[in-house]
Amino acid sequence: AEFSDAEQAFEAGVYHLRHLVHAWKPVLSKDVLNRSICYLADIMFTLYLDQLAKASNISENATHFVNNLFRQASMDIIGFLDGDHSASRVWDRFTAIGIFMEMSLSDIQVALSEGVFLSVTGQELTRLVKATFDDSPKRRHLLALLSS
């Protein structure tokens, strides 16, 4: 119940994207259809990312919810795009932040060195770490890495 509005909005967005794909597929070229759906998906993704950016405290339940929602969004929408999300300007950031939500501080540090968060700014990661994890020596170390 805590996240039902966000989930319903997501489901509505996917529902409308699905119907647009079915309506537009016969009349648009594959490239134009892909760019159009990616553009609309980017708007939906940005609405969720903006809400996360404003959050000052993200509970453990919220991290699981966001991870599941972002993973489901990625799977649903990539299906509409026949696997090609190259026209999306937000896809990599959206999926990286979704993955972040299921990571420990140690996982995040490893992911940083592996380039998982190349599409996410240091400032954005700093805000997410502060909102998601309680103060600890490990968190302070990660924040120091992000600020350097």
C-alpha positions as CSV (number, residue, x, y, z in Angstrom):
1,A,0.0,0.0,0.0
2,E,2.9,2.3,0.7
3,F,4.0,2.4,-2.9
4,S,0.7,1.7,-4.7
5,D,0.5,5.1,-6.4
6,A,3.9,4.8,-7.9
7,E,3.2,1.3,-9.0
8,Q,-0.1,2.2,-10.5
9,A,1.4,5.1,-12.4
10,F,4.1,2.9,-13.7
11,E,1.6,0.3,-14.9
12,A,-0.5,3.0,-16.5
13,G,2.6,4.3,-18.3
14,V,3.6,0.9,-19.6
15,Y,0.0,0.2,-20.6
16,H,-0.1,3.4,-22.7
17,L,3.3,2.8,-24.2
18,R,2.2,-0.8,-25.2
19,H,-0.9,0.6,-27.0
20,L,1.1,3.3,-28.7
21,V,3.5,0.7,-30.0
22,H,0.6,-1.4,-31.4
23,A,-1.0,1.7,-33.0
24,W,2.2,3.2,-34.4
25,K,4.0,0.0,-35.5
26,P,2.1,-0.3,-38.8
27,V,2.6,3.3,-39.8
28,L,6.1,4.3,-38.5
29,S,9.5,3.0,-39.6
30,K,11.2,0.9,-37.0
31,D,13.7,3.7,-36.3
32,V,11.1,6.4,-35.8
33,L,9.0,4.1,-33.6
34,N,12.0,3.2,-31.5
35,R,13.0,6.9,-31.0
36,S,9.4,7.8,-30.2
37,I,9.0,5.1,-27.6
38,C,12.4,5.8,-26.1
39,Y,11.6,9.4,-25.8
40,L,8.3,8.7,-24.0
41,A,10.0,6.0,-21.8
42,D,12.7,8.6,-20.9
43,I,10.0,11.0,-19.7
44,M,8.5,8.2,-17.5
45,F,11.9,7.2,-16.2
46,T,12.9,10.8,-15.4
47,L,9.7,11.3,-13.3
48,Y,10.8,8.4,-11.1
49,L,14.5,9.4,-11.1
50,D,13.5,13.0,-10.0
51,Q,11.5,11.6,-7.1
52,L,14.5,9.6,-6.0
53,A,16.8,12.6,-6.3
54,K,14.6,14.5,-3.9
55,A,14.4,11.7,-1.3
56,S,16.3,12.4,1.9
57,N,15.6,9.0,3.5
58,I,15.1,5.8,1.5
59,S,13.9,2.9,3.5
60,E,15.0,-0.7,2.9
61,N,11.4,-1.5,1.7
62,A,11.7,1.4,-0.7
63,T,15.0,0.2,-2.1
64,H,13.5,-3.2,-2.8
65,F,10.4,-1.6,-4.4
66,V,12.5,0.7,-6.6
67,N,14.8,-2.1,-7.7
68,N,11.8,-4.3,-8.6
69,L,9.9,-1.5,-10.4
70,F,12.9,-0.3,-12.4
71,R,13.8,-3.9,-13.4
72,Q,10.2,-4.5,-14.5
73,A,10.1,-1.3,-16.4
74,S,13.4,-2.2,-18.2
75,M,12.1,-5.6,-19.1
76,D,8.7,-4.4,-20.3
77,I,9.9,-1.5,-22.3
78,I,12.9,-3.4,-23.9
79,G,10.3,-5.8,-25.1
80,F,8.5,-3.0,-27.0
81,L,11.9,-1.9,-28.5
82,D,13.0,-5.4,-29.7
83,G,16.0,-5.1,-27.5
84,D,17.2,-1.7,-28.9
85,H,17.2,1.1,-26.3
86,S,20.0,3.0,-28.0
87,A,17.7,6.0,-28.6
88,S,17.1,6.4,-24.9
89,R,19.0,9.2,-23.2
90,V,18.1,8.0,-19.7
91,W,18.1,4.2,-19.9
92,D,21.7,3.6,-18.6
93,R,21.1,5.9,-15.6
94,F,17.7,4.4,-14.9
95,T,19.0,0.9,-14.9
96,A,22.2,1.8,-12.9
97,I,20.1,3.4,-10.2
98,G,17.7,0.5,-10.1
99,I,20.7,-1.8,-9.6
100,F,22.1,0.5,-6.9
101,M,19.0,0.0,-4.8
102,E,19.8,-3.7,-4.2
103,M,23.5,-3.1,-3.4
104,S,25.5,-2.9,-0.2
105,L,28.1,-0.3,0.3
106,S,30.8,-2.8,-0.6
107,D,28.9,-3.7,-3.8
108,I,28.6,-0.1,-4.7
109,Q,32.4,0.4,-4.3
110,V,33.1,-2.6,-6.6
111,A,30.5,-1.4,-9.1
112,L,32.2,2.0,-9.2
113,S,35.5,0.5,-10.2
114,E,33.7,-1.6,-12.8
115,G,32.1,1.4,-14.4
116,V,28.5,0.4,-13.6
117,F,27.6,4.0,-12.6
118,L,29.2,5.9,-15.5
119,S,25.8,7.4,-16.4
120,V,25.2,8.6,-12.9
121,T,26.9,11.8,-11.6
122,G,29.0,11.7,-8.4
123,Q,26.7,14.2,-6.8
124,E,23.7,12.0,-7.6
125,L,25.4,8.9,-6.2
126,T,26.4,10.9,-3.1
127,R,22.8,11.9,-2.5
128,L,21.6,8.3,-3.0
129,V,24.2,6.9,-0.6
130,K,23.3,9.5,2.1
131,A,19.6,8.8,1.7
132,T,19.9,5.0,1.6
133,F,22.6,4.1,4.2
134,D,23.0,5.0,7.8
135,D,26.2,6.8,8.8
136,S,29.1,4.4,9.2
137,P,32.9,4.3,8.6
138,K,32.2,2.4,5.3
139,R,29.7,5.0,4.2
140,R,32.0,7.9,5.0
141,H,34.8,6.1,3.0
142,L,32.5,5.7,0.0
143,L,31.4,9.3,0.2
144,A,35.1,10.4,0.3
145,L,35.7,8.3,-2.8
146,L,32.8,9.9,-4.6
147,S,34.0,13.4,-3.7
148,S,37.5,12.9,-5.0
